[in-house]
C-alpha cells in the first residue's frame, strides 16, 4: 500500500510537535507493515508569515523569486527536523529537497506538472520519504511557490502522479465541521463531503483545504481524508462524487478553522 500524508504547519508548532509527529509516523509504519509513506510537510506554524514580514521589512514589496527562495527555508527546515526525529527513533527516512520532489510549475503558475521518477526510486529504497510542500520549481529550475496553503496541492498532485492508495491531509482539526470547532463548542463533524461541496465552502471563505488542491482532486477524481493525528477523532472523507452526508446540516453553510 502506498499513502500520501500531508502534515500541516498548524500541527508543527515546536520541537515537541515534530517529535510527536515522528512518533505518530513510527507507529503507523509498525501497525501497517505493508504500507509506504510519502510525507509532505509545511513550514512550522507561523514561519511563512514571519519570513514574509522579514522580506517586507527589507524590500517593501519583495521580488517574487527572492521571496519564494526565502520561503523554501521554512519547508526545508521542517523536512530536516522531522527526518532527524525519525532517525532518532530508528526509522530509516529519506529527506527530499524541492528539486528532487518533481513538481514543475508553468511560468504563469496556473498549472503544475509532476515528474515522480526520483520519488518512486526513493520509495523503492525506503518505506518513508519526507517531502517539502508548498513549493515546486520553474521550467528554468528556480524555486516557485504554489500559493498559500500550497502543501495541500503538493499532496494531491503527488498522490495522483504516483497513483497512491490513500491521500490524507493531517490538520489541527479532525476534518470539516458544521461550524468552527475552535469557536463553537456545539460544532459537529462532517463525515462525508463531496469535493463540489468543499469547493463551495472554500468559495464562501473556508480555508481548511486550499481551493486549488480541491480543484486538482476533483480533476483527478481523488479520494481525500481530512484528519488529525488522533486515531480516535472523527475524520472527513472528500470524494469526487457525493456519496451522502451522514448528518442533516447543509455543509455549504458551514465554516471551519484550521
N, C-alpha and C positions, 0 to 999 in steps of 0.2 A: 504493500500500500504506500502511496506517495501523497503527502499532505503539505499544503502551504499554510503557514501560520503567520499572521502579522501581529506584532506586539506594538501597541500604540504608545506614544510618548506619555500619555496620561497614566500608563502603568509603570513607566520607568522614571521614577521620581528621585531616587537617591541610590547610594551603594547597596543598601539593604534590598531594594526592589530588584536590582539587577541580580543579586544573589538568589532572591526568591524566584525570579523568572527562570534562572538556570536550574533550580531545584524542580520547578514545575516541568521543564523540558526533560530533565533526567528521569523523573517519574513516568512521564508519558512514554519515553522510549522503553522503559522497563516493563510497563504494562502492555505495550503493543510491540512485541519483538519483530514483527514483520513490517513495521512502518518506518519510512524515511521521511525526514522533515526538511523543508526549506523554510527558514525563519526570517521574515523581513522585520527589521527594527526601525523605529523612528528615532529622532533625537530625544534626549532626556527632556522631560516636561519643562516647558518654558524656555528651552535653549534656542529654538529657532527665532522666537521673538527677541531674545536677548542679543542674538547675532545681528538681527535686522536693526535693532537700536544702535548697536556698536557701529555698523556700517553707516547708518544715517548720521550719527554724530560726527563722523569723519567727512562724509561727502554730500550730505543733504539728501539728494536723490541718487543713491548709488547705482553704478553701472550694473546691468542685469547679470553680465557674465562674472563680474567680480563678486557680486552678492551670492550667486549660485556656488561659486568656489568657496566662499566663506561658510555658507550654509552646510556644504557637504561635510565640514568638520564635525558637525553635530551627529550626523548619522554614522560616520565612520568611527567616532568615539564609542557610540553605542554598540556597533559590531565588535569592536575590540574588547570592550568591557564584558559584554555577555559571553564572548568566546573564552576569555580568560577565566570567568567564573565557571563555565562548563569544564574547562581543562582542570580547574582545581578540584572538581567533583569526579574527575577521571573520565569525562565524556570527550571523545575524540571529535571535535567540531572543526569545520573548515571556515575561516573568515574570508568573505569576498570584499573587494573594493568596488567602486562604481563601474569601472570599465569591465571587470570580469562578469558583472551581472547580466549584461547583454541587452539592456534597454536602449534603443536608439530613438531619440526624439527628432521629428522632422523640423526643418528650420522655423516654421511658424508655431511649432509645439502643439498643433491641433491633433496630431496622431503620433503614436509611438509604436515602433515595431520591436520584436523580441528575437534575439539570437541566442538560443538557450544551450548551445553545444557545450560551453565551458561549465555551465551549471549541471548539466546531465553527466558530464565526465566526473565532476566532483562528487556527485551522488553515487557514482559507481565505486568511489573510494571511501566514502564516509556516510553514516546514517543521518548526519545533520550538517547543513550548510547555513551559515549566518550571512544575511544579505542586507545592504543598506537600502531602505525605502526612500521614496520621495524624489529620487534622482536617476537620470539617465545620462547619456552622452549625445552630443550633436553629431551629425554625419562627419564633422571635422575632428571629433574627439574631445571637444570641450564639455565640461560638466554642465548639465541642463536640468533645472528643477521641473517637476511635473505638476506644480500648483500646490497650494496649501492643502494639507490632507492627502498629499500625493502618495503616501505609503500604502493607502488602501488601493490605489490604482496599480502600484507595483505588484501587490499581492494578486490582484485579479488578472493582470496581464501575464504574470509568470505562471499562475495556475492554469490558465488557458493554454499557454505555449507548451508546457511540459505535460499537459493532459493529467493534471493531478486528480486524485480521487476525492480530495476534500480541500476546501478553502475556508479558513477560519480567521475572522478578524477579532482579535482579543482587545477588549476595551476596559475602561474602569467601571462600566455599567454592563450588566449581562444582557445586552440586546436592546430592542426597541420597547418603549413603554407608552402607555396611554397619555402620560404627561412626564415632565422632567422629574425623575425619582430623587434628584438632589433637592428639589423644592417642594414636591408634593408627596407626602407620606402615603397617600392612597393610590398612587400611580400603580397600574397593573401591567405586567409583562405581556408582550405580544409574541406568541409562539411562531406563527406563520404569517408571512407577508409576501405579497408579490413584489417583484422589483419595480413594476409600474407604480405601485402604491408608494414604495420607498422613494422613487423619483419625485412623485407628487409632494411627499413630505419634505424632501430636500428643497424643492422649489418654494415651499412655504417657510423655509428657514431652518429646518432640522439639519444639523451638521454632523450627525453621528457617523455617517459614511459619506465620503467625498462623492459629489454628484457624478463626476467623470468616471469614477470607479463603478458606480451603479450602471451607468450607460454602457460601459465596457462589459460588465457582467451580463447585461441584457443581450448585447450583441453576440456574446459567446455562449449564451444560454447556460450560464454557470450557476450552480447552487452555492450559496454562501451561508455560513453560520456566523452570527454575531454573538459573542460570549465574553465572559470574564474568565480568570484562571480558577475560579471557584467551581469545582465539578458539581457541587450540589445546587448551584444557582440556575435559574431558568436561562434559556437561550432563544434566539430568534433565527428561524430559517427563512432566508430570502431565496425565492425561486423565480425563474424567468416566467413561469406560468403559475397563476394563483391556484393553490390547492386548498383554499378555505382557511378562514381565520377562526381560531378557537374561542374568541370572546366576542361580545356583542358590540363593542365600541367601534366607531369608524376611525381607523388609524390615520386617515387623511386629516383629521382634526387634531391629531396628537403631536406632541413635540417632546424631545428628549435632549439631555445634555450629555456630553461625552467628556 
